[in-house]
Amino acid sequence: MRPDRRLALAGITSLLGMAGTGLMPQPAMAQRRGGTLVLVVQPEPPTLGSYISTALPVGQVATKIYDGLLEYDFDLKPLPSLAESWTVSDGGRTVTFRLRSGVKFHDGQPFTSADVQFTVMEVLKKVHPRGINTFSEVTAIETPDPQTAIFRLTRPAPYMMMALSGYESPILPKHVFGQGDIRSHQNANSPVGTGPFRFVQWRRGEFVRLDRNPDYWKPGLPYLDRIVVRFIGDTGTRAAALEKGEAHVAGFGAVPYNDVRRLERLPNIRIETRGYEMLSPVVELMFNTRKPPFDNVRVRQAISFSIDRQFVIDNMWFGFGKPTNGPISSNFAPSGFYSADVMNYNVPDGVDRANRLLDEAGFPRRADGTRFEIVHDITPYGEEWRRFGEYTQQALARIGIKASLRYEDVATWLRRVYTDYDYDVSSNSLFNLADPVLGVHRAFHSRFIRPGTVFVNGVRWSDPRADELMDQATIEPDPRKRAELYTEIQKIVVAAAPLAWTHEINYATVLDRRYRDVIVSPLGLFGSFDRAWRE
Amino acid sequence: MHGTRLVRYALLRLLQAVPVVLGVVVLNFLLLQLAPGDAATVLAGEAGGAPPEYVAELRARFGLDQPMLVQLGLYLKNILLLDLGYSFRNSAPVLDLILERLWPTLLLMGATFVLSVGGGVVVGLLAALWVRTWRDHLISVVAVIAYATPLFWIGLMLILVFSIWLDWFPTSGMEDVVAFNEGWARIIDIAHHLVLPTITLSLFYLALYTRLMRATVLEQRGAEYVTTARAKGLTEGRITMRHILRNALLPVVTMAGVQVGALLGGSVVVETVFAWPGLGQLAFQSLFARDFNLLLGIFFLSACLVVIVNLMVDVIYVLLDPRIRVGGA
């Protein structure tokens, strides 16, 4: 009986598949209404105001409640969402969005262009940590009618079109958030949006409960009755809850990689590595480039040569990664922004070349075999980072650099690296986000040397040519020309090695097999789960 | 007469506790200033990088740009008005946050207290009665193991055995968040979730009280009043229950009173392992987020709790041992 039914379904699937277009639910199997999905998020979000905090836990909850103007497919191509269509004119300085009609907020009020204007101009441009940059070129939003929003820009900002998802730019109701101080708004933690799920309750330390929005604008969606987001502080317990089927979905390293490998073998668990393409974390070693000996390019190159990328991926990240040399993730290969045509540090004779470089740089080995001593600050993000720090110590020892390790808590480490610059070498992973302008420039453009601002140019490297190229790429509307600019930028920074990029992280999402269509876009767990369903 | 004296004594003690609690608040405030980094850095860090204007604005909004003494003065003034302030990280008043998490903590602490003190007294008494038999040795060995095993490990093992293998108890949480039970079903559900965390947190204290109880019972059994009682012809059972037990309880009660504070500390681990939504976890998270308003609020409440429990212990003394009189007033 069963195989027959599956065959029949396959037939239906292929038929529907032809008719299926961007927005339509992918008809994989007969989706079923009902069921509760338990998502594990770690740590508990401090707030549900995703317009003011881009922290990963906040985004995973709030994206079920708020929609964005756009969604994206796996090639990072924009798709309609609250905006039905859009046109870019005036050399990229005018963007006109045609908004969907008949959309209602969870409180029953209609969604109009006034909400878009308010959200971007009054909220995202002012208080969103990344929106301040994303929308910096937007001077005004005109609303000739409730279904039209016209963005006026001083200069073209092609990257802005990549930052309009429900995660990056959630659309808020003006009639709710328009009154009172947006920074400490009472509705931050009782959000009202247009998304497939409505906020019901947040019991701190336990869960957030989201119930199905019966008036969702996508007909027939969502399939699930409820999403419960649970907070479980202990890694072992998180894995146990998933193993037992008490919880159904967990990603972003909520389950450590060694547990992922163990859970993968269970019959009720599936592992998914897609769904992080709009984040694209790249791991880097940071050098304090204004402090000797790291002001010497040969020293930085030598350290980059000393890291065996595949070893790190296999042993620290349990295989969830991909070796790299440069700052831009290979997820940008379809758009041409990623370039492999850079200096290659990932070579079999890396240690020999590193030793030669250090000899040339004027740091000969002393009698005890060491060249100089440094302190390596471990990234305080958890197990794999601690092991990565220990590996780096060993790798450096092989080329005669004696490193002692320092491990501090997140706040102390952030201050050391991004405010006091009181470090030699540290590591981090920065998200590329949906466009290099949003996620890549900040790591080495000299405009981003900002004491006190975290996750920017903490290496304090500055190169006029690279800056100029990045400034051009920022406003270049032609994708092909932008790709050429990024090819050149990558060539320059990889050779100069202000940071040593080692690998792209492939986050793993642990899924209960009974739940389908949970990860359906590059936004992954930042998707709205409107198409997720339970067998 | 005795009753009114007890009440007057209690009130006086409470009054005396005010400067103690304030001292704790000031000390905590100053200690927290020593921690590097502040809430604005952490929030900006979680945001994945933010412009300096944003961080500066956060700092101004949190009042972190004020001189330290001004901050302290403001905080003390608010505490005296019982205003614990606002947690910017959680976008909620500190008092609300704490009260929300207080009752799960009290539930876990209460259950642990009953199990560890009650169990410790009974097992310790039995061990003393069975002294130097195999049963006494068994109890002692188990107690030492329970005493020496780390809490988190016990918790994880209990989850593995009783939740995953045997499927008797849920792995974590305080109630079933898929079912959302109500009424009696909810109470039973919570009790069901309470079992493993209570056992985990109790084992250490259970072992401690067992050892203590065994030692004091043995000591009391050699005391002269026991010989006297025996000479008077009382049965062994009556001597144990009426005389030895009451006297042997005093050190256990003292110990239990002192350890209420430690119980809060131990509950951080257990709450984390079992995702129990209590104060311990909240304190832990707020420390790493440098959410000092919230942390100071929790410290303040803990200090009050310890003061109250100690007072209760003193009152229990009087009830247990008529020789102890309340004095002072």
Interface residues (C-beta under 8 A of the other chain):
Chain A: T36 V38 P43 E44 P46 T47 G49 S53 T54 A55 V127 P129 R130 I132 N133 R183 S184 A188 N189 R203 R204 G205 E206 F207 R209 V228 R230 F231 I232 G233 D234 G236 T237 A240 A241 E243 K244 E246 D409 V410 A411 T412 L414 R415 R416 T419 L430 F431 R442 R450 P451 G452 T453 V454 F455 V456
Chain B: A35 P36 G37 D38 T41 V42 L43 A44 G45 E46 A47 G48 G49 A50 P51 P52 E53 Y54 V55 A56 R61 Y86 F88 R89 N90 S91 A92 L97 E100 R101 P104 F152 G155 L156 I159 L160 S163 I164 D167 P170 T171 S172 G173 M174 V177 V178 F180 E271 T272 V273 F274 A275 W276 P277 G278 Q281 L282 F284 Q285 F288 A289 R290
